[in-house]
Amino acid sequence: MTAIEVRPLIPADRAAWEPLWAGYLTFYAIGWLVCQPCAVKSL
């Protein structure tokens, strides 16, 4: 079994999760403008 490493976020992580977040919003038909108040703040 592969080990899972949990660590604090770093600014470089944003490039990896932002496309996933955009895909989530698209899949659930939630626009960026609707989600701006709940957007993750910059690290």
N, C-alpha and C positions, 0 to 999 in steps of 0.2 A: 504494500500500500504506500502511496506517495504521501509524504509529510506536507502539512499545510503550515506556512509561516504567516503569522500575523504581526504586522509592524505598523508604526505610525505612518500616516500619509506624508508624502513629500511632494513638492510642486511638480516634479517630473511625472508623477502618477496621472496628472490631469489628461495628458495626451492619450493615455490608454483608456480611461473610463469615459471621456467625453463622447466618443462615437457610440459607446454602449448606451449612454444616457439618451442621446438623440434617437437611437433606435427604439428605446423603450417609449419615449414620447410619441414617436411616429406610430408604433404598434397600437398604443392605447388612444390614439388620435387626440393627444394633448399637445397643443402648440407651445412653442417657446414663450410667446407673449403671455399666455395664460399661466405659465409656470415660473415666470420671472420672480414673483414674490417668494417662491419656495426654492429657488435655485441655490445650489451649494455655493457658499461664499469662497472667494479666492483663498488659497492657503497662505 
